[in-house]
């Protein structure tokens, strides 16, 4: 394909800077357009310098190769959107049996992190057609126990996938130290209690949490005596 595109450059039908983006589009087979959304590339015509792509509301759409290279972003074949287009059934099976694998796929498709809303939008209803809330509660419980995922307290913050595994205790103590204010620390302390049986050194974790809470309570009483 590169040789054919080089001929188009020589013929003046496309510019030199179009070659690499076009190669990426052809190799991936999928693309994203800012307005038309996700599409599957069906054919590349190097005679007339045009590309045919199926968008949800524009099937069989024909585009000039130069314009396509500038307006389309190649989507890798292992991206969640590409997998939905090519192998939806295996994703549904993954959703039923391997929750963490599915969430990892979604997060890696979005650069290693995504909000809960983004995850829901890409999975429902195509991959998960049943009770999303029930599915997510089970999955979230698994996420919090797995050292590769950082699950934020706020729903609006991103869930993060990290290659290096961090123990549950290390993550919760880290969140506790980073929490600002008595209310925030009490919230993390509640998570510590819920996961006490899964901590590697529960005595150390509880002792540190109690010490920091005591300091926070004293500070709270000093600054807001009427509310203490």
Secondary structure, DSSP 8 states (H G I E B T S, - for coil): -HHHHHHHHHTTSS-TTHHHHHHHHHHH-EEEETTTEEEEEEEEETTTTEEEEEETTEEEEEEEHHHHHHHEEE--TTSHHHHHHH-HHHHHHHHHH-HHHHHHHHHHHTTTEEEHHHHHHHHTTTT--S-HHHHHHHHHHHHHHSTTEE--SSTTSEEEE-SS---HHHHHHHHHHH--SHHHHHHHHHHHHHTGGG-SSHHHHHHHHHHHHHHHHHHHHHH-TTT-
